[in-house]
């Protein structure tokens, strides 16, 4: 699957929960596939994790006029995450791994962008469902996903990240993608001081692109977690970066 196989979205005819009757400012947003290198540069510079996972399959840019003001990536996600759905294979789903939008974009831009991307994936791929995660360690509960109709399925198993001595916490999948291994002993044997960085469990959301597949979900759908208003930044919903 390549980003080029997903046709550029047309915001003038988009209708999405949380983004219905969009303002003229929202109508000026254009969402389209971009090369991985373009999205990677923007996300590493601006996203709070300052990284992009290995195994990224699709990357979209968010434009207003000629200016690139946001990016979104989807990839393979956690190993065996597809097993949340009975009979699903790894290539039946992708995980929304990164989302960053500039504060120059208007209110409700996140909801609109996610809706456009979901619509284009549904039209131009054979994917059956999407996964995404919200990091409570960053004060996130997934209000963007709640606003756009994702199902909440509780928290995921916490997986530690790896620091190679430079203060950057990397996912083990990214290390395997670059180095062929994520073994701490391997890095230590090559003079690299590698250490585990503990992580909190994350809130997990599922969105079914094919409605009939929802019946196969083998974990319960739970009430949405509440946002701690005291911890809300920049209005919460519109700046809860993945």
Secondary structure, DSSP 8 states (H G I E B T S, - for coil): --GGGS----GGG---TT-SS--HHHHTEEEEE--HHHHHHHHHHHSTT----TTEEEEEEEEETTEEEEEEEEE--STTGGGGBTT--GGGEEEEEEEEE-TTS-TTHHHHHHHHHHHHHHHHS---EEEEEE-GGGT---HHHHHTT-EEEEE-----EEE-SSS-EE-HHHHHHHHS---HHHHHHTT---EEE-----EEEEEESSGGGGGGB-S---------GGG--TTSGGG---
